[in-house]
Amino acid sequence: MRTLTLRGGARVAVVAAQWYDAFGVVTRGRVQLELRDGEPGPVLGRDAGFWLRGTGVRALRNPGRRTARVRVLTPGPEPSHAGQHPRTPATERWRSGMNTMDDTEVVAGPAASPTHRLARLAGTGLLATLAAMAVTTLGAALTRAAGVDFEVPEGGESIPLPGFAVVTGFFSVLGTVIAAALLRWSARPAERFVWTAVSLTALSWVPPLLCGADTATITALLGLHLVPAAVMIPVLARSLRPRTG
């Protein structure tokens, strides 16, 4: 029998040769089963039990900030058909520890604490924001040099180049804030962020289409809306994915 301790955000891979026939009981906190197809499984609370044999679970994850604990044991002898999972010294040590009545503890901690992950996300978002501002402004300058005046009928004035940088910076920071909120409260922050960011990018096309500018200006504005999205979304989504050893 072993006690598996999962600190906030921690993830432990389920290796078939080691976890074959393992039965777990959540004794503290919450534990989420991560399925082999990449989809998140059910979140189990205290006193919930689960059997890993044949369930298609590839990892155990603590979706919250509080430490979770799971009692793991392999009841009874190993079935005869388990030969499909070859024995190794590491496997034998694992199974020996699982079948003994001595309770040993295995602590699994995340690569970084939630606070550290938020700080790292903020730093990554800041660098990505500066890159998005620079690339978008450069794209606007090249487009203007090619003959697009960015003149909007309302007021009859052209959009200045600093305006592209300011708007890009504002919405890039907003995207980082959304990513931080999802990291804090969502069990699937990366997937939720990509869906949200793509939806907001699509909505950002509405104002250029309704501004009444000429076709060249509208086309250029639509393209420039995609530039910061192409910079920010992959970078932030990558930062939201859990790092595994």
Secondary structure, 3 states (H helix, E strand, C coil): CEEEEECCCCEEECCHHHHCCCEEEEEECCEEEEECCCCEEEEECCCCEEECCCCCEEEEECCCCCCEEEEEECCCCCCHHHHHCCCCHHHHHHHHHHHCCCCEEEEECCCCCHHHHHHHHHHHHHHHHHHHHHHHHHHHHHHHHCCCCCEECCCCEECCHHHHHHHHHHHHHHHHHHHHHHHHHCCCHHHHHHHHHHHHHHHCCHHHHHCCCCHHHHHHHHHHHHHHHHHHHHHHHHHHCCCCC
